Amino acid sequence: MRMGFAALAGIFCGLAGFTGASGILAAIAFYIWSYAFAKYAFGRLFTTPEDRKKLYKTGIFSYILFWLAIWVLTYNFALTL
Protein backbone atom coordinates (compact mmCIF):
# COMPACT_ATOMS: atom_id res chain seq x y z
CA MET A 1 0.00 0.00 0.00
CA ARG A 2 2.77 2.47 0.88
CA MET A 3 4.55 1.68 -2.37
CA GLY A 4 1.38 2.55 -4.25
CA PHE A 5 1.26 5.93 -2.54
CA ALA A 6 4.97 6.40 -3.25
CA ALA A 7 4.36 5.68 -6.94
CA LEU A 8 1.44 8.12 -7.01
CA ALA A 9 3.54 10.77 -5.29
CA GLY A 10 6.45 10.24 -7.68
CA ILE A 11 4.24 10.42 -10.76
CA PHE A 12 2.46 13.49 -9.41
CA CYS A 13 5.72 15.27 -8.59
CA GLY A 14 7.27 14.37 -11.93
CA LEU A 15 4.33 15.37 -14.10
CA ALA A 16 3.69 18.55 -12.12
CA GLY A 17 7.32 19.55 -12.66
CA PHE A 18 8.11 19.89 -8.98
CA THR A 19 11.76 20.40 -8.12
CA GLY A 20 13.52 20.72 -4.80
CA ALA A 21 11.53 21.46 -1.68
CA SER A 22 8.14 21.48 -3.37
CA GLY A 23 8.58 17.86 -4.45
CA ILE A 24 9.74 16.84 -0.99
CA LEU A 25 6.76 18.55 0.62
CA ALA A 26 4.40 16.79 -1.79
CA ALA A 27 6.00 13.44 -0.91
CA ILE A 28 5.58 14.16 2.79
CA ALA A 29 1.94 15.04 2.21
CA PHE A 30 1.40 11.76 0.35
CA TYR A 31 3.14 9.86 3.16
CA ILE A 32 0.85 11.43 5.75
CA TRP A 33 -2.11 10.63 3.50
CA SER A 34 -0.96 6.99 3.30
CA TYR A 35 -0.71 6.88 7.10
CA ALA A 36 -4.23 8.26 7.45
CA PHE A 37 -5.51 5.73 4.92
CA ALA A 38 -3.76 2.85 6.70
CA LYS A 39 -5.06 4.01 10.05
CA TYR A 40 -8.58 4.14 8.67
CA ALA A 41 -8.34 0.82 6.81
CA PHE A 42 -6.36 -1.18 9.37
CA GLY A 43 -6.86 0.80 12.57
CA ARG A 44 -8.75 -1.99 14.33
CA LEU A 45 -5.67 -4.21 14.11
CA PHE A 46 -3.35 -1.69 15.79
CA THR A 47 -4.65 -0.99 19.27
CA THR A 48 -1.56 -0.42 21.43
CA PRO A 49 0.61 2.70 21.18
CA GLU A 50 3.58 0.60 20.06
CA ASP A 51 1.53 -0.80 17.20
CA ARG A 52 0.44 2.68 16.13
CA LYS A 53 4.07 3.83 16.10
CA LYS A 54 4.96 0.77 14.06
CA LEU A 55 2.21 1.63 11.58
CA TYR A 56 3.68 5.12 11.19
CA LYS A 57 7.31 4.05 10.76
CA THR A 58 6.95 0.87 8.74
CA GLY A 59 8.22 1.28 5.20
CA ILE A 60 9.42 4.88 5.43
CA PHE A 61 12.86 4.16 3.95
CA SER A 62 11.43 2.09 1.12
CA TYR A 63 8.83 4.80 0.52
CA ILE A 64 11.49 7.48 0.18
CA LEU A 65 13.66 5.47 -2.20
CA PHE A 66 10.77 4.33 -4.39
CA TRP A 67 9.24 7.81 -4.51
CA LEU A 68 12.59 9.33 -5.46
CA ALA A 69 13.19 6.82 -8.24
CA ILE A 70 9.71 7.28 -9.71
CA TRP A 71 9.98 11.07 -9.40
CA VAL A 72 13.29 11.19 -11.26
CA LEU A 73 12.11 8.84 -14.00
CA THR A 74 8.80 10.62 -14.48
CA TYR A 75 10.38 14.08 -14.39
CA ASN A 76 12.99 13.13 -16.98
CA PHE A 77 10.39 11.44 -19.17
CA ALA A 78 8.16 14.51 -18.96
CA LEU A 79 11.03 16.74 -20.06
CA THR A 80 11.49 14.76 -23.26
CA LEU A 81 7.86 15.22 -24.33
N, C-alpha and C positions, 0 to 999 in steps of 0.2 A: 504494500500500500504506500509506504513512504517513497519507494522508488518511482511509483506512478506520479506522485506529487512532485518529485524531483524532476522527472521528465517534463511534466507540464510547466514547471517553473523555468526550466532551461529553454524550452521552446518559446515560452512567452517572452523571456528576457532577450532571446536571440532575435525573434521576429520584431519585437518592439524597438530593437536597436539600443537597448540599455548598455551602458558601459560604466565601469567603475562602481561607485557607491550606490547608484540607483539600481543596478542589477543585484547587488548584495542585499539591499533592503527588500527588493522583491522576493528574493530567495528566502529571506527570513520570514516574510509575511506568508509565503506558501508553507514554510515549515510549521509556523504557528497554526495555520489553517489545517494542516495534516494532523497536528496534535489534537485540535478541537474535534476534527472528524473522528479520529481514533477514540477519543474520550467518549464521544457520543455513541459510536458504534460498538465499542468494546468496554465501556465503562463499568458494566456490571461485573466483569471478570477481574477488575483491578480495584480492590476495596481498601487495602492497607496503604498507608503513605509511601512505603517503600515500593510497592507495586506502581503507584502513580508516578513516582520519580523514574522508575524503570521505563514506563511508557513514554515519558518525555525524552529520556536520553537514548533509548534504543534506536540505533541506525543513524545517528547524527553524522558520523564520519562518512559512512557510505552515501548518505544523502548529499553531503557537500561535494564529494568527488563526482558523483553521478550528475548532479546539477551542473557543476562546472564543465564537465565534458560535453554535455548536451548543449549548454549555453555557447561554448566555443564553436562547436560544430554547426549549430543553427545560425549563429551570428556570421560565421564565415560563408556559409551557404547563401545566406540572405544578401551578403555583399556582392556575390557573383551574379545575382539576378538582375 
